[in-house]
Amino acid sequence: MTKEELEFLKRESQTLKNNFREILLVKEQIDALKVFLRELKDGVYNASWSGDPIEKQDNKDIFDEEMSNLVNYVLKQLREDQVQMADYALKSAGASIIEAETSESYRNDKAKLYWHGVGFLNYEMPPDIILQPDVHPGKCWSIPGSQGHTLIKLARKIVPTAVTMEHISEKVSPSGDISSAPKEFSVYGISKECNGEEIFLGQFIYNKKGTIIQTFKLQHEASESILCVKLKILSNWGHPKYTCLYRFRVHGNLDCI
């Protein structure tokens, strides 16, 4: 086993550990939901039911069934949100942003951190936030206007086959609006260690009315394995000042050479 392969396995192991911790956290949240619903159920019955025991038991069974359906729905939604393909643009696996080939971040002078009434730091996320799985409102990389680009050095060389774009939904957006979401975007592979010719892989549209995680099969195949991918944002859904990118993933087949 080569040193590169050993390092890759170590990174993959760390990724699995991180994912396991996230699963445990979700399980704790589901257990808490079960307890809350059980307490709610007990409170309802203690306050409202003192009549026919048979009728009370029938309603208890209905409530238990509804609670089970709710938990199963939550689990189903969590499973559906998982993209069943390796992400070679994952930061914890070794991917990174080449900032010299990346657009400037949007700076909002009104969004500052204050200490004793004095603004001292603009609160903005770095570009590599799009390579991380923590997708919550505000944890995105913003670029000025509706166009920009970034160059991603993948965790290792692959023959790319698909990409995934993720954004928050209108339901969890504090403003109730996601017009800053990317709309049209294109993807290029870069040959010769990230400084060669750009290979056009496809142009796509992120549908803000669709699921929050959308995977796109590449329209053109790369003739060789690549180490870098360029993401170009061509438009957004109407926001006049900036575009927010939450997460971008790259999928493909490993270079076995």
N, C-alpha and C positions, 0 to 999 in steps of 0.2 A: 504493500500500500504506500502510495506516494505521500509526501508531506502535505500537498494541496488537498488530497482526498481525506487525509486525517483531519485537517483543519475544517474541511467542509462537514465531516461527520460530527465534529465537536459543536459546530454552529447549529446543525440540525438537532442535535441532542438538547441544546439550550432552548431552541424554538419549541420542542416538544414539552419541555419543562414549563415554559411560559404558557403554552396552550393548556396544559394540565391545571395550572393554577387558575386560569380563567374559567375552566370547566367547574372546578371546585367552588369558585365564587358564584357562578350561575346556580349550582346546586344549592348553595346556602340561601340564595335569594328565593329559589323555588320552595325550599323548606319553610322559609319565613312566610311566604305567601300562603302555604298550606295552613300554618298555625293561625295566621290572621283570619283566613276564611273559616277555620274551625271555631275560633273564638266568636267571630261574627255570627255564625250559625247558632252556637250555644246561647248567645245573648238574645237572638231573635226568638228562639223557642222558649227560653226561660221567661221572657217578657210577654209573649203572645199566646202560648199554648198551655192550657190547663184543662182541656176538654178530652175528647175521645182519644184514648191511647193509640188505637189503630190508625186513626186519621193523622195523628201526630207522627207515627212511624212512617206512614206513606210520604208525608212531606219531608221528613228527614232523609228518606231514600232519594227523593227528587233532588234535594239540596246537595247530597253527596255526589250524585251523578253529575250535576252541573259543575261542582267543584272539580271533579275528575276531568270533565271535558275542558275546563279552563286551563288546567295544568297541562293537559295533553296538547292544547292549542299553542301554549307558550313554547313547549318543547319542539313542536312541529315547526314553528316559526324560526327557532334557533337553528334547527337542522337545515332548513331551507336557505338560511343566510350563509351557509358554509359553501365555499367554492371547492369542489373536490379535485383540485389540481395544485401542485406545488407552485409557490410564488417565489420566483428567482429575483424579484425586486424587493424582497423583504430585508429591511435593515438589520434585524437581529441575525439573519443568515449570512450577512456579509455584504449586502448591496449598499450603494452609497450614491449621493448626488455629486456630480461634477459641477461645482458652483460657477466656474469660469465660463461654462457653456449653458448657464441657466439664467432666466430673466430675473430682474430685480423684484424684490417683494414689494407688495403694496404697503405703504406706511400711512397709518391713520393717526394724525397728530392729536385727535380728540380721544383716542384710546390709549391713555398713559397710566402708568403706575405712579401713585403719589406717596410722598413721605412728608409729613408735616405740611401738607398743602402745596408742596413743590413737586412738579412733574419731573421725573428723572429718567424714565425709560418707556419707550413705545412698546406696547404689548403686541408682539407679532410672532407667528410661528415660522420656524425655518423651513426651507423646501423639503428636507428629509422627513417631515411629518407625514408626507404622502406615502412613505415606505413603511409605515407602522400601522398595526391593527387597531389601535385605540381611536375609534371613530365616535366622537361626541361633538355636540354643537360647539362651534368655535375652534375646535382643534383641527384647523385646516391651513394650508398654505395659500395666501392670497396674492394675486398678481394684479397690477393696475390694468384697468380696462377689460377688454374681452379677448385679448390675444397675448400669448406668451409661450414659453417653451422651457423644457428642462432636459438634461442629459443624465441618464441613470446608468451607472456601472453595476451590472448584475452580479449576483453572488458567484456565478461561474459561467463559462461559455455554454450556450444552448442553441438549438435550432428552434426559434420562437414559433408558436402555433396559435396563441390567443393572448388577449389582454383583458383585464377586468377593471372597470371604473366604479367607484363607490362614492355615494354622497348621502347626506342625511335627508330625511323626508320632511315634507311640510308640517307634519304632525308634531315633530320634535323641534322644529326650528323656532327659536324664541320670537321671531317676527312673523311666523306663519307663512313665510315666503322663501323660496329658494331660487329666485331669478339669477342669483350669482353662480348657480351650478354650471359646469361646462356643458356646452351643447355639441358643437362639431369639434372633432379633434382628429389628428392624424398621428401615425406611429411610423418610425423609421428605425431600422437596424444600422449600426455603425460598424463597418469592417475595420480590420487592422488595428486592434487595440484602442478603439474609441476615437481615432483621429483619421479614419479613412473615409471612403465614399459612403454617403447615405443611401440606404436601400429602402425604398418605399414598401411598407408592409400593409398599409390600409388606411382608410378614412372612415370615421364612424360618427354616429349621433347618440349621445346619452339622452335617454328619454326621461325627463323629470317626472312624468306621470307613471313611469314603470316601477319595477322593483328597485330598491335602493342599491343593490349590487347587480351590475349588468356585465356579462362576459361577451366578448366579441371575438369570433374566429377571424384570424388574419386573412385578408383578401389575396395577399401575394406571399409566396414562400421565399424564404431566404435561401440563397444558393450555398451558403456556408454558415457555420456556427458563428455566433456573435457574442461579444461581451458587453456591449452597450446598446441602449435603446433611447431614442429621442422621442419625447412626447411633445407635440405641438397643439396648443389650444387655439382653435380658429374662431370660436364665438362662444357666447354664453346665452342664458335664457332671458336676457334683457336688462340686467343690472348695469347702470351707466358708469359706475366707478371701479368695480373690481370683479374678479372671478375667483371662486374658492375651490380648491382641490383638496378632497379629503383622503382618498386612498387610490393608488394605482398599482396594479399587479401585472406581472409578466409571466406567462406560462410557456412551456416548451419541452423539448426532448434534450436530454443531456448529451453533451459532446463526449463521445467515448474514446476519441483519439488521444 
